[in-house]
Amino acid sequence: MTVSIPFATVLEKAQEYKADMTRFLRDMIAIPSESCDEEKVVLRIKEEMEKVGFDRVDIDPMGNVLGWIGNGPTLIAMDAHIDTVGVGNLDNWDFDPYLGMEDDEVIGGRGASDQEGGMASMVYAGKIIKDLGLEDEYTLLVTGTVQEEDCDGLCWQYIIEESEIRPEFVVSTEPTDCQIYRGQRGRMEIRVDVSGISCHGSAPERGDNAIFKMGHILNEIEQLADNLGDDPFLGKGTLTVSEVFFTSPSRCAVADSCAVSIDRRLTWGETWEGAIEEIQNLPAVQKYGAKVSMYNYDRPAYTGLVYPTECYFPAWKIDEDHIATKTLEASYELLFDKKPLVDKWTFSTNGVSIMGRYGIPVIGFGPGKEPEAHAPNEKTWKDHLVTCAAMYAVIPQMYLEKRNTQ
C-alpha cells in the first residue's frame, strides 16, 4: 500500500494546536450541558467549527451539531456526545467541576474525558485536514450529539432514520486511553412491578405486603445474575438492581405496591426478549404475578423535539480483521511507530445504534480514560488531545487507501 499522508507534518500540526484544543475544551467544560440542556455548548462548538474552516455547520431538529468537510463520495463520520452527567456531591471534588483546572499535563472538569475532549480533538483534526490539504474522495462528518447520557444512541437513531445520513463507517471518540476499541456489551433497562394490599401496620396479616413479595423476587434475581451469557471478547452479561420504589398509605401501613429497576448488560448473543423472559420465568415472579417490562424514553430534547424509543441498546463488535480496525491500526503505527492495544469498552456508547441497530461499522479511539467517566475530579490529558487530533486527521484518507488496495 502506498501511503501519501505526511504523518510527521500531521503530528507537528497537532502539537501546534495543543493550546487551542486546551482552550476550546475548557470553554466547553465551563458550560453546564447535562442531557436535554446542551444548547449553549452546541452553539460554542458550532462557533469553533466555523472558525477553523469547516465547509458547512448545521444544527439538526434534535439539536445535534453537524460539521462537514469535503464533498467526496465516501461518507465517513466521527462522533462525540457533548452532553454530560451531573456533578454529584461537590464535597467529592477538589476543584469546581465547571471552572475546572489545568496544569502542564491535564485538564480537569465535568466532561473532560466523557466526552468533550473527543470533540476538541475532532474539530482541530478538521483544521489540520484543511491546513494540509488532506481532503480526498471522502466527505467527513463530525457530529456533536445530544442526550447520549440519558439514552445512548437515540441521537444516531434520529440522524440515520430522520436525516437519512448513513456513513460508511464511524469513529467514536469516547474515551479509550488512546487505544483502539472495537465493541461493547449492550444494555437494557427493565422494570419489575408487584402488587399487594394495604392494611394497618398493627395487623399486617390482614394485608398482602408487596415489599415482602419483592424480597423473594430479588433473591432470585441475584441468583440469576450468576447464570448469564458470556463471550470471549465482550465478557459476561450482568445485571444489578438500581432503583426501588413502593407505595403505602403511611409508615404505619402495609405496602400495596413495590417495583425495582434493573440495569441489564447484554453480552454477544443475548437479546432483549431473552433477558425479559429470564426474569418472567423466575418462580417468585410467576407466584406473585409480577409484571416485567422494558422502560421507554420520551424526554424532550433541548429543541423541544420528542423522539421516543425503547430502552434497549444492543451489543456490538467488529472483527479484528475489519477494514475499520486495520485502518486505525495502520494509522497509529505510521504516526507513532508502535503497535496499539485493541480492546473494548466496559460502558455503553452511541455504537449501540450505529452498529448495534443499523450495522454501520464503528471503531473507537478517544482521549481520556474510562474510569474518569462520571467520577469526581474528572480529567483528561493534553497529550491525548494531540494524539487523537493527529489520528482523526489521517483516518479518512488512510481508510480510502486501505479500501482501494483490498
N, C-alpha and C positions, 0 to 999 in steps of 0.2 A: 504493500500500500504506500503510495506516495503522499506524504503529508506536507501541505503548503502553508500550514499555520505557523506564524512566528512566535513560538512558545516563549522564548526568552523575553521578547518585547511585551507580550501579554502580561507576563509576571511583573515586569518593570512598571507597566501602567497600573496594574492592580495595587502595587505597593505605593505608587504615586498618589492614588486616591484613598489611601487608608484614612487620612484625616477627614476627607469629605464623607466617607462612609460612617465614620465615628460620629460626626456632627449630625448627619441625617438620622442615624439610629437613635441618638439621644433626643432629637426632636420628636421622633415617633413615640419613644418611651414616655416623654413628658405629656403626651395627650392620652388621657384615660380612654380606653377603647374596648370595653367589655363587649361581649356579643350583643348585637342589636343596638349598639351605641358607637358605631365606627365612623360616622360621617366625617368628623374632623380629621381623623388620621387618614382617611381615604383622600380628602382634599389635599392634605400635605403631601401624600405620595404622588398624586396627580401633578402637583406643582413641581416636584423633583424630577419626575419623568419628562415633563416638558422642558425643564431647564437643561437636562443633559442631552436632549436631542432625539427623543423617541419620535417616530414618524406620526403616530396618532395615539391619543389617550382618550378612552371612553370610560364612563361610569354607567353600568347597566341598571335596569329597573330594580334589581335586587340590592344594588349598592356596591357590587364588586368593581374594582378599578382594573381596567384592561389596557395595557400598554403594548403597542405594536411597533416592530422594527422589520423593515423589508417587505417584499411582495412576491417572494418566490412561491413555487407550487407546493412545497413541503411545509406543512404547519407543525411547528414544534412549540410546546408550551413549557413554561416554568411557573411554579405556583408557590405562593406563601400565603397562609391565612394571616390576617393582620388584626384579628380580634384577640383579646387576651382574657384570661380568667381574672377574678378579683384579687385583692392583695391579702385577704385574710387578716389575721391578728397582727396589727402593726408592731406590737411588742416583740415579735419574732424577727423584725427587720433591723439591721444595723444602719440602714440609711433609708431615706424617703424613696418609696418604690417608683415615684414619678419624677422627682428631681433627679434621682439616680446618682450614680457615682462613676468615676473614671480614674484609672491610673495608667501607667505605661503599657499594661498588658490587657486589662479587662475593662468592660463597660457593664455597669450594674443597673438593674431596674426591671419592672414588670414588662415582660415581652422581649427581653434582651436575647434569650435563647428561643423562646416559644412565643412568637416566631418571627419577630420583626427584623432580626438580624439577617434572615434569609432575604427579606425584601431589600435591605440596604445593599447586599451583595449583588442581587439581580439587577437593580437599577444601574449600578455602576459597571456591571458587565455589559449592559446595553451601551453605556458611554464608551467602553473600550472597543466594542464592536464598531461603533461609529467612528471613533478616533482612527482605528487601524484599517478601516475599510474591509472588515471581515464579513460583510453581507455576501450571501451566496444565493443559491437556488432554494432558499428557505424563507419562510416568514416566522419570526419569533414573537410569540405572545407571552407577555409577563403579566401574571394575574396576582392581584392583592385581594384575597377572597374573605368574605364575611361569614359570621355565625358558625365557624368550624368548632369552636369550643362548646357551643350549645348543641350542634347537630352536624358532626363531621360528614363532609361530602355533599351536604344539601346545596351548597353554592355551585358545585360542579354538576349536580343534577339539573340545576337551572341553566347553567352555561351550555350543557350538551343538549338538553331537551328543548329549551325555550329559545336560546340564542342560536342553536344549531351550529355550534362550534365543536369540531371534533378533531383534535390534534392527532398526529401520527404517533407521537409519544410525549410523555410529560415528565419533567424533572420536579420532584417535590423537594423543597428546600427546608423541610422540617429538620430539627437538629439531629445530626448523625456523627458529631465529633469529627467532621471532615472525612468520613469514610462512606462507603457505598452500601446502601441498604436496598434490598430487592423484595421486601414483603413484610407482612404483619398479620397477626391474628385479627379476625373480625370481632364484632361485639353486637350485643342487643340489650335492650332494656325491658325487663319482664316485671309484671306486677302479679301478685297473688293476693286475692281477697277471700276472706272467710267471714261468715255472718254468725251472730249469736242473738241472745235475747237478754235484755237488761232486766234487772230487778234490784231491790235494795241490797246493799252490801252486807247487811246483818243476816241475811238468809240467802246466801248465794245458790243454794240448791234449787231455788225457785226459778233461776235463770239458766242461761247457757253461755258460758264465758268464751267469747271469741278469742281472747288473748291466750287462754289455755290451749284452745284448738291450734292456734298458730304456733305455739310452742312445740307441739308434736310435729307439725309440718316442718318447722325449722330444723329439728333434729334430723329429719330425713333428707332435707336439702343439704345439710352439712355432710352427711354420708355420701350423697350423690356427687359432691364435689371431688371425691377421691376416685370417681369412676367415669371421667370424661375422656374425650378423644385425645389423641396425641399425634404429632407429626415430627419427623426427624429434623426438619428445618424450623418450622414455626413454633414447635413446642406444644405443651398441653393446653387443652381448653380449661378454663377456670370459671368459677362463679363466686360471688360474695353478696351477702345481703347488705344493701347500702342505706336503706331507709325503713323505718317502721312507723305506721300510722294506726290510730284507733279512734273509735268514738265510744263515749259513755255519757250518761246523763250527768254524772258527777263523780268526784273521787270516792263517794260512798255508794257506788253502784257497780254492777257487773257490766263489763264492756260488751256492747252489742255488735261491734264490727272490729276487724283488725286486718291490716294489709301490710305487705312488705314490697319493697323494690329490690330487684336482683340485677346486678351488673354481671352479665354473662359474656365471657370472652370465648370466641369460637375459633378453633384451630381448623386446619385444612380438612375438608370432608364433612365438617359439621354444618348443619343447616338450621335456620330459624324454626322450621317446622319440627325438627327433631328435638331441639332444645325445649320447645314448649311441651312436646309430648313426654319428654323425660320427667318433667315436673307433674304433668297431669296424671301420669301413671303411678306416682308415689301413693302408697297405701293410705296415708293420713289425708292427702288431698282428696282422694276418692271417698274416704269415710266421711269427711266433713263437707263434701260438696263444694270445695273451694273453686273459685274461678281463676284461671290462669290466662293472662292476656299480655300482649305486647303494647308498650306505650306508643303514642303518636306525638309528633312535634308540629305545632302550628303557630309558633310565636312570630309576630310580625318583624320583618327586617326594619332597619332604621328608616328606610324609604316608605314604610307602611305596607309593603308587599307581604302577603301571606302565601307561602308555598309549602303546603303540608306534606308530610311524609311519615312513614312508619319508622320507628326507632330500631332499624336493622341495618347493620353496617358490615358487609361481607368481608371475610378473609380474602387475601390475595397474595400472589407471589409471581415473579417471573423467573425464568430459568437462568442458571449460571451462564449458559451459552447464548442467551438472548442478545440481539444486536444492541439493545439499550445498555445492558450490563457491560458488554465488550467495549462499547463506545466510551463509557465512563472510565473503565479500567485503562484503556489506551490513553485517554486524555490525562488521567492522573499520572501515569508512568512517564509520559513525554514531558509533562510540566515539571514534575518533582523528582524524577529519576529514582523512583521506588515503587513497590507494589502496594496497592491499597488493601485494607481489610474489606471483605464483602460480608455483610451481616443482615440483620433485620431489626425493625423497631419492636419494642415492647408495647408501646401505646398505639393508638389509632390515628389515622391521618385521612386527608381527603382522597387518598388512594382507594378507600372503600367504595367510592362511587366511580372514580375514573377507571380503575382496573376491575374492582370487585363487581360493580353493576354493569359496566359498559365494555369491558375487555380492552380498554386502551392501555398499553404498557406504561407503567410508572416505575421510575428509578429514583432513589433518594440520595441526596448529597447536600448537607447543610451545615451552617455554622452553629456552634453551641453543642451542649450535651443534654441527653435525655433527663438525667437526674436534676437538672436545673428547672425543668418544666414544672410550673405550678408551685414552686418552692419559694420560701422567703429568701431574700438576698440573691435573687436570680441574676445571673451574669452571662456574658459571652466574651469571647476572646477576639481582640483586634486582628491578630494573625489569621484567625478563622475567616474573618470578613475578606481579607486579602486572598486567601486560598480559594474561597468559594467564588469570588468575583472572577478570578482567573479561569477556574473550571467552567463557569457558566458562559464565559466569553468564547470558549473554544468548542464546547459540546456540539452546537448545531452544525458547524462545518465538519467536525470530526464524524458526526453521525452520517452526513451525506457521503463522505469519503468511504466510511465503512460499508454503507449500503451499496454504493456503486461498485465495490470490489467483491461483493459476495457472489 
